[in-house]
Amino acid sequence: MKKTALYDKHVALGAKMVPFAGFDMPVQYSGVTEEHFAVREKVGLFDVSHMGQFFVEGPQAKALLQKVTTNNLDTLEDGKAQYTCLPNETGGIVDDLIIYKMNDEKYFVVVNASNIDKDWNHISKYNAEIGATMTNASDDMSLLAIQGPKAVETLQKLTEVNLSEIPYYHFTVGTVAGVNDVIISNTGYTGSGGFEIYFKNDAAETLWNAVIEAGEAFGIVPCGLASRDTLRLEKGFCLYGNDIDDTTSPLEAGLGWITKFDKDFVSKEIFAKQKEEGVTRKLVGFELTDKGVPRHDYPVVDAEGNVIGKVTSGTQSPMKKIGIGLAYVDKSHNKVGTEIFIQVRNKNIPAKVVKTPFV
């Protein structure tokens, strides 16, 4: 098991540690519900240093990333970030990721922890002909996410950078708590606002302690992967390996908005055909209308008990106090308001298709 630079800190704080994507990671500290509400109402701190970081540089950097991703980098200016995905050759998704444009010849790419090697190999395969300079910085960098309505006030105590001048999905490089060259990014995976900061591993404990101290007045708590999951699901954000994978297309997953046909990229023809003809299944949000908790891989059935799809993510929403989830369902059942049933331990629990986000 790999460990983040903050492993000893998590253990000292009494975090429950679990294996995740090849790392020993904190799943919770004080409890999922408490951590969840801290982020929704105040501020929470996540160590997400298990994520992967690549630098793609040189005159061919943009050409390479344009080829291997679905979104269009032409819309990116310096200091702006873009959500996108890597399509495979059969119309599935290798990974979803964020690309940060530092300048015309330097891009910073953040990928999911479980896919670091897979993504590296996939991009490298196309780079063999294109010739950009690639650096895998994943083992050298740490990442903290400061999330919640009090996140900006917390982080602002530690930097002279005016955080209110950094719009959503934009970033800058500055000094935080005396640590130089920190990438300060207005992004996150909770839907409650906040910042993510990237830096060298040797500064991890300094920055963790500084953020906790700065957020003390606002009731900051350290948060684990479990609350990160309930938070992202309430906002309808996809999780790679659950809601999207090598067999799902961006158009099926509701990611048509990051699939741009005004450039050439891997599997473009497959997606163009899907756009023209329509997809046969679609990722939808649903809420249970009776008691129960939906879970990954539970079957979705119609009123007659015919299987029409499956749950990809599910939980009990801490905010709504009902079962919510995401599921792929066939196109005859994907309209908002449609009644569907989730098979929970051989019982068909009624649910309805709803618009996301749930909260």
GIKAWO-V849913 format. One record per residue. N is the residue number from 1. RES is the residue in three letters. SS is DSSP state (a for helix, b for strand, c for the rest). Layout:
N & RES & SS
N & RES & SS
This chain:
1 & MET & c
2 & LYS & b
3 & LYS & b
4 & THR & c
5 & ALA & c
6 & LEU & c
7 & TYR & a
8 & ASP & a
9 & LYS & a
10 & HIS & a
11 & VAL & a
12 & ALA & a
13 & LEU & c
14 & GLY & c
15 & ALA & c
16 & LYS & b
17 & MET & b
18 & VAL & b
19 & PRO & b
20 & PHE & b
21 & ALA & c
22 & GLY & c
23 & PHE & b
24 & ASP & b
25 & MET & b
26 & PRO & b
27 & VAL & b
28 & GLN & b
29 & TYR & c
30 & SER & c
31 & GLY & c
32 & VAL & a
33 & THR & a
34 & GLU & a
35 & GLU & a
36 & HIS & a
37 & PHE & a
38 & ALA & a
39 & VAL & a
40 & ARG & a
41 & GLU & a
42 & LYS & c
43 & VAL & c
44 & GLY & b
45 & LEU & b
46 & PHE & b
47 & ASP & b
48 & VAL & c
49 & SER & c
50 & HIS & c
51 & MET & c
52 & GLY & b
53 & GLN & b
54 & PHE & b
55 & PHE & b
56 & VAL & b
57 & GLU & b
58 & GLY & c
59 & PRO & c
60 & GLN & c
61 & ALA & a
62 & LYS & a
63 & ALA & a
64 & LEU & a
65 & LEU & a
66 & GLN & a
67 & LYS & a
68 & VAL & a
69 & THR & b
70 & THR & c
71 & ASN & c
72 & ASN & c
73 & LEU & a
74 & ASP & a
75 & THR & a
76 & LEU & c
77 & GLU & c
78 & ASP & c
79 & GLY & c
80 & LYS & b
81 & ALA & b
82 & GLN & b
83 & TYR & b
84 & THR & b
85 & CYS & b
86 & LEU & b
87 & PRO & b
88 & ASN & c
89 & GLU & c
90 & THR & c
91 & GLY & c
92 & GLY & c
93 & ILE & b
94 & VAL & b
95 & ASP & b
96 & ASP & b
97 & LEU & b
98 & ILE & b
99 & ILE & b
100 & TYR & b
101 & LYS & b
102 & MET & b
103 & ASN & b
104 & ASP & c
105 & GLU & c
106 & LYS & b
107 & TYR & b
108 & PHE & b
109 & VAL & b
110 & VAL & b
111 & VAL & b
112 & ASN & c
113 & ALA & a
114 & SER & a
115 & ASN & a
116 & ILE & a
117 & ASP & a
118 & LYS & a
119 & ASP & a
120 & TRP & a
121 & ASN & a
122 & HIS & a
123 & ILE & a
124 & SER & a
125 & LYS & a
126 & TYR & a
127 & ASN & a
128 & ALA & a
129 & GLU & a
130 & ILE & a
131 & GLY & c
132 & ALA & c
133 & THR & b
134 & MET & b
135 & THR & b
136 & ASN & b
137 & ALA & c
138 & SER & c
139 & ASP & c
140 & ASP & c
141 & MET & b
142 & SER & b
143 & LEU & b
144 & LEU & b
145 & ALA & b
146 & ILE & b
147 & GLN & b
148 & GLY & c
149 & PRO & c
150 & LYS & c
151 & ALA & a
152 & VAL & a
153 & GLU & a
154 & THR & a
155 & LEU & a
156 & GLN & a
157 & LYS & c
158 & LEU & c
159 & THR & c
160 & GLU & c
161 & VAL & c
162 & ASN & c
163 & LEU & a
164 & SER & a
165 & GLU & a
166 & ILE & c
167 & PRO & c
168 & TYR & c
169 & TYR & c
170 & HIS & b
171 & PHE & b
172 & THR & b
173 & VAL & b
174 & GLY & b
175 & THR & b
176 & VAL & b
177 & ALA & c
178 & GLY & c
179 & VAL & b
180 & ASN & b
181 & ASP & b
182 & VAL & b
183 & ILE & b
184 & ILE & b
185 & SER & b
186 & ASN & c
187 & THR & c
188 & GLY & c
189 & TYR & c
190 & THR & c
191 & GLY & c
192 & SER & c
193 & GLY & c
194 & GLY & b
195 & PHE & b
196 & GLU & b
197 & ILE & b
198 & TYR & b
199 & PHE & b
200 & LYS & b
201 & ASN & a
202 & ASP & a
203 & ALA & a
204 & ALA & a
205 & GLU & a
206 & THR & a
207 & LEU & a
208 & TRP & a
209 & ASN & a
210 & ALA & a
211 & VAL & a
212 & ILE & a
213 & GLU & a
214 & ALA & a
215 & GLY & a
216 & GLU & a
217 & ALA & a
218 & PHE & a
219 & GLY & c
220 & ILE & c
221 & VAL & b
222 & PRO & b
223 & CYS & b
224 & GLY & c
225 & LEU & a
226 & ALA & a
227 & SER & a
228 & ARG & a
229 & ASP & a
230 & THR & a
231 & LEU & a
232 & ARG & a
233 & LEU & a
234 & GLU & a
235 & LYS & c
236 & GLY & c
237 & PHE & c
238 & CYS & c
239 & LEU & c
240 & TYR & b
241 & GLY & c
242 & ASN & c
243 & ASP & c
244 & ILE & b
245 & ASP & c
246 & ASP & c
247 & THR & c
248 & THR & c
249 & SER & c
250 & PRO & c
251 & LEU & c
252 & GLU & c
253 & ALA & c
254 & GLY & c
255 & LEU & c
256 & GLY & a
257 & TRP & a
258 & ILE & a
259 & THR & c
260 & LYS & c
261 & PHE & c
262 & ASP & c
263 & LYS & c
264 & ASP & c
265 & PHE & c
266 & VAL & c
267 & SER & c
268 & LYS & a
269 & GLU & a
270 & ILE & a
271 & PHE & a
272 & ALA & a
273 & LYS & a
274 & GLN & a
275 & LYS & a
276 & GLU & a
277 & GLU & a
278 & GLY & c
279 & VAL & c
280 & THR & c
281 & ARG & b
282 & LYS & b
283 & LEU & b
284 & VAL & b
285 & GLY & b
286 & PHE & b
287 & GLU & b
288 & LEU & b
289 & THR & c
290 & ASP & c
291 & LYS & c
292 & GLY & c
293 & VAL & c
294 & PRO & c
295 & ARG & c
296 & HIS & c
297 & ASP & c
298 & TYR & c
299 & PRO & b
300 & VAL & b
301 & VAL & b
302 & ASP & c
303 & ALA & c
304 & GLU & c
305 & GLY & c
306 & ASN & c
307 & VAL & b
308 & ILE & b
309 & GLY & b
310 & LYS & b
311 & VAL & b
312 & THR & b
313 & SER & b
314 & GLY & b
315 & THR & b
316 & GLN & b
317 & SER & c
318 & PRO & c
319 & MET & c
320 & LYS & c
321 & LYS & c
322 & ILE & c
323 & GLY & b
324 & ILE & b
325 & GLY & b
326 & LEU & b
327 & ALA & b
328 & TYR & b
329 & VAL & b
330 & ASP & b
331 & LYS & a
332 & SER & a
333 & HIS & a
334 & ASN & c
335 & LYS & c
336 & VAL & c
337 & GLY & c
338 & THR & c
339 & GLU & b
340 & ILE & b
341 & PHE & b
342 & ILE & b
343 & GLN & b
344 & VAL & b
345 & ARG & c
346 & ASN & c
347 & LYS & b
348 & ASN & b
349 & ILE & b
350 & PRO & b
351 & ALA & b
352 & LYS & b
353 & VAL & b
354 & VAL & b
355 & LYS & c
356 & THR & c
357 & PRO & c
358 & PHE & c
359 & VAL & c
